[in-house]
Amino acid sequence: MKEIPVLAIASLLAMIAPSHSQTIPSTYFRDAQYNVYLMGQSPSSSATLTYSNLSKSRTIQSDNCGRVIWRTTATNPVPASYSSTGAEGTFFSTALPTGEITRCNPDGQAANNGTSGTYRTAIGDLVISSRPPNTPIQLFYVAQKVRKVKANLCGVVRWGNTASTPQSYNTTILLQGDSISLDSLETRKPPLCRLGQLYIPAEWLGGSGGGGGS
């Protein structure tokens, strides 16, 4: 592949114009493997990508009374909606009734006045009742995840498509404050950075279009 050294990044970016109905900054693009790139940054500066709809799961062991209790914390809060193994449909945490978690007796029965069913506590803990006792229960939910990555010496930031942060055509991201669907980003072969010198594939200068995708 023939490569052309870029002496002025501004002149390259001036050739890139959005061609999608959604306005997307011309410095964003992705490759065929759904790795995401941001160009024109200061070397070693940080850029942030936020996944707004990343599918995740968590396994919690039910207690002797068959209750699955998700204790909410600042770093691991109960999600707004979730589903779980052994139950049908999706639950919305804010729509659940409020109850109190009572003592679980040795016979596997909750103490009197305990709330039954699925509910949340006043401080936001989630309780799912009537599950098999002492059994791992998997919960499925959608969460937000932030990835901060530093630019290389050529001012290019790359967010890789990984198993823990999968990126595909239907992934919606918040990139430097802009909400973007990955399917709307233009697909390009990535540039190379060698000793602080940026090289781009020759096809970039072929007039194939801009930052908004096809």
C-alpha positions as a Python dict, from the first residue, in 0.01 Angstrom:
ca = {
    (1, 'M'): (0, 0, 0),
    (2, 'K'): (138, 334, -105),
    (3, 'E'): (146, 585, 180),
    (4, 'I'): (173, 962, 173),
    (5, 'P'): (337, 1160, 456),
    (6, 'V'): (110, 1427, 596),
    (7, 'L'): (288, 1756, 635),
    (8, 'A'): (-20, 1956, 728),
    (9, 'I'): (-302, 1769, 904),
    (10, 'A'): (-530, 2073, 861),
    (11, 'S'): (-517, 2045, 482),
    (12, 'L'): (-623, 1681, 502),
    (13, 'L'): (-913, 1746, 737),
    (14, 'A'): (-1038, 2025, 513),
    (15, 'M'): (-1110, 1762, 248),
    (16, 'I'): (-1339, 1564, 479),
    (17, 'A'): (-1701, 1677, 489),
    (18, 'P'): (-2007, 1506, 642),
    (19, 'S'): (-2222, 1317, 391),
    (20, 'H'): (-2470, 1178, 644),
    (21, 'S'): (-2785, 1349, 771),
    (22, 'Q'): (-2635, 1337, 1119),
    (23, 'T'): (-2367, 1600, 1176),
    (24, 'I'): (-2046, 1424, 1272),
    (25, 'P'): (-1709, 1590, 1332),
    (26, 'S'): (-1481, 1525, 1035),
    (27, 'T'): (-1202, 1393, 1256),
    (28, 'Y'): (-1395, 1079, 1358),
    (29, 'F'): (-1397, 751, 1164),
    (30, 'R'): (-1382, 375, 1215),
    (31, 'D'): (-1208, 87, 1040),
    (32, 'A'): (-1366, -233, 909),
    (33, 'Q'): (-1317, -401, 1249),
    (34, 'Y'): (-1513, -123, 1426),
    (35, 'N'): (-1212, 26, 1598),
    (36, 'V'): (-1285, 398, 1643),
    (37, 'Y'): (-1036, 677, 1567),
    (38, 'L'): (-1016, 1046, 1650),
    (39, 'M'): (-758, 1258, 1467),
    (40, 'G'): (-615, 1604, 1503),
    (41, 'Q'): (-551, 1587, 1879),
    (42, 'S'): (-246, 1704, 2071),
    (43, 'P'): (7, 1421, 2127),
    (44, 'S'): (-50, 1240, 2458),
    (45, 'S'): (-372, 1432, 2523),
    (46, 'S'): (-670, 1231, 2652),
    (47, 'A'): (-1001, 1177, 2477),
    (48, 'T'): (-1313, 1012, 2618),
    (49, 'L'): (-1554, 765, 2462),
    (50, 'T'): (-1869, 672, 2654),
    (51, 'Y'): (-2084, 368, 2576),
    (52, 'S'): (-2444, 456, 2653),
    (53, 'N'): (-2601, 114, 2591),
    (54, 'L'): (-2340, -146, 2678),
    (55, 'S'): (-2493, -485, 2763),
    (56, 'K'): (-2362, -625, 3089),
    (57, 'S'): (-2445, -897, 3341),
    (58, 'R'): (-2387, -963, 3709),
    (59, 'T'): (-2430, -1282, 3911),
    (60, 'I'): (-2557, -1261, 4271),
    (61, 'Q'): (-2608, -1554, 4507),
    (62, 'S'): (-2959, -1577, 4651),
    (63, 'D'): (-2987, -1604, 5029),
    (64, 'N'): (-3143, -1887, 5232),
    (65, 'C'): (-3485, -1726, 5179),
    (66, 'G'): (-3449, -1723, 4801),
    (67, 'R'): (-3393, -1347, 4782),
    (68, 'V'): (-3144, -1191, 4541),
    (69, 'I'): (-3023, -865, 4693),
    (70, 'W'): (-2831, -611, 4488),
    (71, 'R'): (-2677, -356, 4724),
    (72, 'T'): (-2644, -25, 4543),
    (73, 'T'): (-2312, 160, 4571),
    (74, 'A'): (-2161, 470, 4415),
    (75, 'T'): (-1942, 257, 4187),
    (76, 'N'): (-2197, -16, 4115),
    (77, 'P'): (-2549, 132, 4134),
    (78, 'V'): (-2864, -62, 4060),
    (79, 'P'): (-2949, -1, 3691),
    (80, 'A'): (-3268, 169, 3580),
    (81, 'S'): (-3386, -151, 3409),
    (82, 'Y'): (-3279, -514, 3413),
    (83, 'S'): (-3386, -873, 3345),
    (84, 'S'): (-3275, -1192, 3513),
    (85, 'T'): (-3260, -1567, 3476),
    (86, 'G'): (-3575, -1741, 3597),
    (87, 'A'): (-3802, -1443, 3525),
    (88, 'E'): (-3983, -1311, 3222),
    (89, 'G'): (-3974, -955, 3099),
    (90, 'T'): (-3779, -648, 3200),
    (91, 'F'): (-3813, -473, 3534),
    (92, 'F'): (-3778, -99, 3581),
    (93, 'S'): (-3622, -23, 3918),
    (94, 'T'): (-3788, 315, 3965),
    (95, 'A'): (-4134, 163, 3908),
    (96, 'L'): (-4093, -106, 4174),
    (97, 'P'): (-4270, -81, 4510),
    (98, 'T'): (-4059, 18, 4809),
    (99, 'G'): (-4006, -232, 5088),
    (100, 'E'): (-3777, -334, 5370),
    (101, 'I'): (-3527, -618, 5379),
    (102, 'T'): (-3599, -823, 5692),
    (103, 'R'): (-3406, -1096, 5864),
    (104, 'C'): (-3390, -1436, 5694),
    (105, 'N'): (-3476, -1705, 5949),
    (106, 'P'): (-3287, -2037, 5964),
    (107, 'D'): (-3594, -2216, 5825),
    (108, 'G'): (-3564, -2016, 5505),
    (109, 'Q'): (-3855, -1785, 5582),
    (110, 'A'): (-3822, -1408, 5601),
    (111, 'A'): (-3922, -1247, 5928),
    (112, 'N'): (-4273, -1108, 5961),
    (113, 'N'): (-4363, -786, 5776),
    (114, 'G'): (-4104, -859, 5509),
    (115, 'T'): (-4199, -739, 5162),
    (116, 'S'): (-4248, -1015, 4904),
    (117, 'G'): (-4201, -1015, 4529),
    (118, 'T'): (-3958, -780, 4355),
    (119, 'Y'): (-3904, -443, 4517),
    (120, 'R'): (-3649, -180, 4607),
    (121, 'T'): (-3552, -33, 4939),
    (122, 'A'): (-3560, 332, 5040),
    (123, 'I'): (-3187, 363, 4969),
    (124, 'G'): (-3212, 197, 4627),
    (125, 'D'): (-3116, -166, 4695),
    (126, 'L'): (-3287, -416, 4464),
    (127, 'V'): (-3456, -729, 4604),
    (128, 'I'): (-3585, -1017, 4389),
    (129, 'S'): (-3779, -1275, 4591),
    (130, 'S'): (-3902, -1631, 4529),
    (131, 'R'): (-3586, -1763, 4369),
    (132, 'P'): (-3417, -2094, 4451),
    (133, 'P'): (-3228, -2046, 4780),
    (134, 'N'): (-2848, -2028, 4781),
    (135, 'T'): (-2832, -2025, 4402),
    (136, 'P'): (-2633, -1798, 4169),
    (137, 'I'): (-2876, -1576, 3977),
    (138, 'Q'): (-2760, -1383, 3672),
    (139, 'L'): (-2891, -1031, 3611),
    (140, 'F'): (-2877, -864, 3269),
    (141, 'Y'): (-2880, -490, 3223),
    (142, 'V'): (-2761, -201, 3009),
    (143, 'A'): (-2499, 29, 3154),
    (144, 'Q'): (-2278, 323, 3069),
    (145, 'K'): (-1903, 278, 3046),
    (146, 'V'): (-1635, 542, 2996),
    (147, 'R'): (-1303, 476, 2820),
    (148, 'K'): (-1033, 742, 2833),
    (149, 'V'): (-745, 692, 2588),
    (150, 'K'): (-436, 902, 2513),
    (151, 'A'): (-344, 1019, 2164),
    (152, 'N'): (-26, 884, 2008),
    (153, 'L'): (263, 1105, 1895),
    (154, 'C'): (74, 1186, 1575),
    (155, 'G'): (-234, 1306, 1761),
    (156, 'V'): (-444, 999, 1675),
    (157, 'V'): (-665, 834, 1941),
    (158, 'R'): (-777, 473, 1891),
    (159, 'W'): (-1048, 290, 2085),
    (160, 'G'): (-1015, -81, 2011),
    (161, 'N'): (-1307, -318, 1961),
    (162, 'T'): (-1262, -568, 2245),
    (163, 'A'): (-1458, -848, 2412),
    (164, 'S'): (-1521, -634, 2722),
    (165, 'T'): (-1622, -328, 2520),
    (166, 'P'): (-1772, -463, 2198),
    (167, 'Q'): (-1829, -211, 1921),
    (168, 'S'): (-2061, -294, 1631),
    (169, 'Y'): (-2291, -123, 1384),
    (170, 'N'): (-2571, -69, 1639),
    (171, 'T'): (-2349, 67, 1918),
    (172, 'T'): (-2425, 423, 2025),
    (173, 'I'): (-2139, 618, 2178),
    (174, 'L'): (-2079, 960, 2327),
    (175, 'L'): (-1754, 1080, 2171),
    (176, 'Q'): (-1611, 1401, 2311),
    (177, 'G'): (-1966, 1517, 2386),
    (178, 'D'): (-2120, 1411, 2051),
    (179, 'S'): (-2376, 1128, 2046),
    (180, 'I'): (-2289, 904, 1750),
    (181, 'S'): (-2402, 571, 1608),
    (182, 'L'): (-2099, 372, 1492),
    (183, 'D'): (-2285, 276, 1177),
    (184, 'S'): (-2290, 645, 1078),
    (185, 'L'): (-1912, 681, 1093),
    (186, 'E'): (-1716, 656, 771),
    (187, 'T'): (-1513, 338, 729),
    (188, 'R'): (-1147, 405, 648),
    (189, 'K'): (-818, 222, 658),
    (190, 'P'): (-632, 358, 961),
    (191, 'P'): (-324, 579, 931),
    (192, 'L'): (23, 488, 1053),
    (193, 'C'): (233, 680, 1303),
    (194, 'R'): (609, 640, 1283),
    (195, 'L'): (836, 846, 1511),
    (196, 'G'): (580, 1123, 1529),
    (197, 'Q'): (525, 1135, 1151),
    (198, 'L'): (173, 1058, 1030),
    (199, 'Y'): (121, 849, 714),
    (200, 'I'): (-215, 794, 550),
    (201, 'P'): (-328, 544, 284),
    (202, 'A'): (-315, 701, -62),
    (203, 'E'): (-687, 627, -112),
    (204, 'W'): (-768, 891, 152),
    (205, 'L'): (-687, 1156, -107),
    (206, 'G'): (-904, 996, -374),
    (207, 'G'): (-1209, 1206, -296),
    (208, 'S'): (-1405, 918, -143),
    (209, 'G'): (-1604, 1143, 87),
    (210, 'G'): (-1622, 1255, 442),
    (211, 'G'): (-1679, 1192, 805),
    (212, 'G'): (-2049, 1107, 798),
    (213, 'G'): (-2047, 755, 656),
    (214, 'S'): (-2215, 620, 349),
}
